[in-house]
Amino acid sequence: MRMHYDEQADALYLRLDDSKIIDSKEVQPGIVLDFNAEQQVVGIEVLRLKERVPNADVRRLQFDVA
């Protein structure tokens, strides 16, 4: 899994695996899911991140694994 934040575009992208993206669908305004050939979600893009999470510090993201 990889995560990328584009500061200029203010977009966060989470790539779940390396399979080829066949289709993308905006499921809510500014939330785009990428799908592979098996219709599995392989990527998630969040646009306008600073607007959605004004106090987010994208340089210090934390992950919880249970």
Sequence and secondary structure as in RCSB ss.txt:
>XXXX:A:sequence
MRMHYDEQADALYLRLDDSKIIDSKEVQPGIVLDFNAEQQVVGIEVLRLKERVPNADVRRLQFDVA
>XXXX:A:secstr
 EEEEETTTTEEEEE   S   EEEEEETTEEEEE TT  EEEEEEESHHHHSTT  TTS      
